[in-house]
Amino acid sequence: MPIQIVDLTAMAQEPDARRTDLINGPRFNAWFHIYKKPGQRDKMHCHNADQVFHVVSGECTMHFPDGGKSVIKPGMAALITGGSFYQLENSGTEPMVMLGVRGRDRETIQTIGFESRQELFPHEPQEPPKHTAILV
């Protein structure tokens, strides 16, 4: 079975760094997430799968519909059940780099907007990350 080694720190240094799928299996999806600028955030949304975010560097504030929030720093992880709405924000002073995993493949995941309750993003194929080594 091959093992994939990914250098998230090197990926974050790339000028065109963005959300990138790292592995997409039948019941598992892992991805690299970067918010380069302080204050950068996404829309309030949820997914139809449980997921985990691990902060590699920077600082992330997760906002919730009730006005609550949680700050996640390097070495910390957020575990989110499917259907729970949240918003990610780079609340630090440097790029925020995260590793995310969820219990569904990319093709069956849905991203539902809080306000519209509709799908936010179409599924688009992605290129494999540049900083990857496959060991066999």
C-alpha positions, 0 to 999 in steps of 0.5 A: 500500500502506498504512503503519501508524504505531504509537506504542508509548510512547503505547500503554504509557501507556494504563491498560488497555494489554495485549498487542495485535495490530498487524498480522496477515497470512497469514504475519506477525503483529506485536504490542505487549506490556507487563508493567506491574509489576516481577516480572510474568511469563508461563508457560514456553511455546513457539510453532510459529513463529520470532519476534523480541522487541524491547525498547522500554523497561524490562528483560526477562529470558528464562528457559529450561527448563535454568535459563539466562536472558538479559537484554534491554534497550532496543534489544536483540532476542531471536530465538527459533526455533519450538518453543523454550521460554521465559518472559518476566519484567519484571526491571526497575523500570518497565513493560517494553514490547516489540514482537514479530513472528512468521512465522505469522498469529494464527489458526494460532499455537499457544502450548504450555505447557512442563509440560502440552505443551498449548495455553494460550490460545484465539484471541480477536479483538482491537480495533485499537490506539488509537494508530495512524495509517494512511497511504495 
